[in-house]
Amino acid sequence: MPLAAGVACAAGIASAATGPENALLVVNADSWASTAIANEYIVTRRIPPPNVVRLRNLPSFEYMNVEDFRTKILGPLLRTAELRGIAPQLDCVIFSADFPWAIDVSADMAGKQFSKAISQPASITGLTYFYQFTMRKDPNYLGLNANFYCRQPLLTSIQAPWSEEDRNAYLAAIAALREKPAPPFKAPDKNLPSPPKLSTSPPSEESALQPILEKLTELRKRHPASTELHYNIACIQARLGNSDAAINALRGAVDNGWWDMRTAAADPDLASIRGSEDFVNLAKRAKLVKFDLAPTMGFRGSAGWQPNGRWAEAGKGIHYMLSTVLACTSGRGNSVNEAIASLQRSAGADGSRPKGTVYFMRNNDVRSTTREWGFQRAAEKLRETGVWAEILDGVLPKGKGDVAGVTIGSAEYSWPASGSRLLPGAIGDNLTSYSGAMGESDGQTPLTEFIRNGAAGASGAVTEPYAIQAKFPTPFIHFHYAQGCSLAEAYFQSLAGPYQILIVGDALCAPWKKDITVQAGDLKPGAILKGRAVISATSVSKDGITPGAFEFYLDGRRAAAALPGKPFDLNTAEIPDGPHEIVITALGSDGPLTRGSVRVPVVVKNGETELRVTAPPASVPWDRPIEITASAPGAKTIRFFQNLDEVARIEGESGTARIDPRMLGQGPVRIQPLAVLSETKQILGELIAVRIKPPAALPARAAAARIVCADGFTVTNSGGKKSTVQKADGDWLKNAGVQDGEAFSVEAWFNVAATDVYQFQLRGAADLRISVDGQVQSWPHGTEWWFVPVHLEAGRHTVRIEGRANGEKLDVRFGGPGSRRLDGAHFQHPEGN
């Protein structure tokens, strides 16, 4: 199997953690779960208002075609960032819950040839990372070395520079070799006498391989230290039956630092020499090679990346965008409470420098052996950093209370059964085929098992990935994390081809974040600013990091950048009177920038007019409107915003605004009042903080214990005919006797194990109405999915869904944790009915 050319490294060691001003949080505004998780994350991570984007009317929260993804998700969020003026400062796109985890990219692949290893679909985080390729329909995002930010292992020998002519000749030879895959190898019968040593290749193959061999041999004369050249020559010689020449070429690769005998052991090109004593001895030698890794680098979305792993000149290179999903709460997902607890725990881990152990689990499963090549070196590098690491045999660490991170390889596992404890901020990493496939009937243990048990992040492939290392994090993910990087940075530095991996967790979590503390000069919290204000900044660091630059943010938008010692000149006449927040961020001089920030609330007061607001109660149930009284002399309108979305308005200079809490979502929300006096003059009011809570839980049905239920829910058509249905999939309404245009009702009893908020998800049919325990449930919805939360006490309840069939398939799901289509085992009917 031919190898591509190696990747050189960037010099220097650095650590960085992207900040809230550099993250774009994307919310499914139709989903109760998505808004509830986002609201908590906004407050926990202090995501500024311009950095929150709410999208509506998504056709799916599981699986979407790539064109819909471009036009309904990726394109709108990128355009919104541009319009708000924050695009240049962004490093990361973070999706809240109820976004599609898998994207069908077959349209981008049409008419092009790909190997079996390049399967589809892709993940939402992978395609967002490759946003430039995705938006221009360029399937280069499918490449297994498409991520130039990935920190690759380094070669131990010094290589001569490659001319453009030599590089093109090499790539052409490799392309020709790939077009001639090795035929299946048949081992000789040991009971027969050895035949004369002749070429094992048929004449047609020999004539095709010989010119490639001659070209690679010629190139090796000019590049004698290239391990790839030695290796690929060995492959051709083995296929031509030249065993001694193949072994000599492979020995040349090992002599120059080749260490990955895992590849050689599985390469069909080398099948004819794999059983030889010389091959076995070379494999043992290669395991002793102590390779190093390209230095850890922090990430900047504004920087382009080159194939050699370095930043490109301004305006050049490939731009990426870090991306994670905060939570999966549908299908095989977590509950909303589990997701929020995980995110809050992760935020609390920042800078904690956990005193624990990173475990690498070794077994004979290909899911483990695929990454075993890096276990020893990753453990050594972690120990050099001061983080203890161990390599253990088995699937999970047993009885370990100090798991600061773990890499495993297993199709199925139960973390609670291990008796181990994940420390706050830990990454739980498993290589298996479907742990990122979140459909309710998908197989293998989902990544959400790690999140449920305390991990800050976990990842998984959204379809069969064929155990290819490039598609999964290398063992060095934990090393990059321990260098002080954020969770998102650690992931993407360890993924060479991340298009198919779904990453779930807190992108900003940084347990080993290094210290840099910023002082805002003479600027004090609550300072009143008029006219021009000159703001200076300095920093100190317990880790000895000096600042390379300072960035100044005003209400979340980057206003300026300055070198140390250079102040920021703020003309307050250009911004509205009222409260503002200034954030000053120090960017360390340690290469890719360790970041530290200070937040300073200030009040701008260039005029006398004030916006006075009477705030609502601190906590409001979602079934009661929020009332806010406000006045500002001379105002034409007074507007109220959640983040940058207008949620209410008062016409004139005073009045009372009424806001539907359901439009804000459950949890802590921020409401920003703004008085508009003219086209050029506005006044901000004090930020209003209010927590939206569920109404009282519906009690379990008192008579439930006396009712005996049978599996299946009932469907009644307009003629009164009742049918019992066992699964709400396919044309289940039609199969139950409901014709297009006909009214229907669905009734069922169901049980919930704990008092909590649960969510119905409905799509299809017209005039849908839903009642639980006889009470009508309402929640705003658009043209696609209708997400309906309901607060329930533990025990039995009833649901009734009414509507009119309109030719669309009715999809009804219920959940917490996760969600599933209505089925007879969970949704039942009273016996005799």
Buried (B, 14 or more C-beta within 10 A) or exposed (E): BBBBBBBBBBEEEBBBBBBBBBBBBBBBBBBBBBBBBBBBBBBBBBBBBBBBBBBBEBBBBBBBBBBBBBEBBBBBBBEBBEEBEBBEBBBBBBBBBBBBBBBBBEEBBEEEEEEEBBBBBBBBBBBBBBBBBBEEEEBBBBBBBBBBBBBBBBBBEEBEEBEEEBEEBBEEBBEBBEEBEBEEBEEEEEEEEEEEEEEBBEEEBBEBBEEBBEBBBEBBEEBBBBBBBBBBBBBBBBBBBBBEBBBBBBBBBBBBBBBBBBBBEBBBBBBBBBEBEBBEEBBEBBEEBEBEBBBBBBBBBEBBBBBBBBBBEEEEBBBBBBBBBBBBBBBBBBBBBBBBBBBBBBBBBBBBBBEBBBBBBBBEBEBBBBBBBBBBBBBEBBEEBEBBBBBBEBBBBEEBEBBBBBBBBBBEBEBEEBEBBBBBBBBBBBBBBBBBBBBBEBBBBBBBBBBBBBBBBBBBBBBEBBBBBBBBBBBBBBBBBBBBBBBBBBBBBBBBBBBBBBBBBBBBBBBBBBBBEBBBBEBEEEBEBEEEBEBBBBBBBEEEBEBBBBBBBBBBBBBBBBEBEEBBEBEBEEBBBBBBBBBBBBBBBBBBBBBBBBBBEBBBBBEEBBBBBEBBEEEBEBEEBBBBBBBBEEBEBBBBBBBBBEBBEBEEBBBEBEBBBBBBBBBBBBBBBBBBBEEEBBBBBBBBEBBBBBEEBBEBBEEBEEBEBEEBBBBBBBEEEBBBBBBBBEEBBBEBBBEEEBBBBBBBBBBBEEBBBBBBBBBBBEEBEBBBBEEEBEBEBEEBBBBBBBBBBBBBBBBBBBBBBEEEBBBBBBBBBBBBBBBBEBBBBEEEE
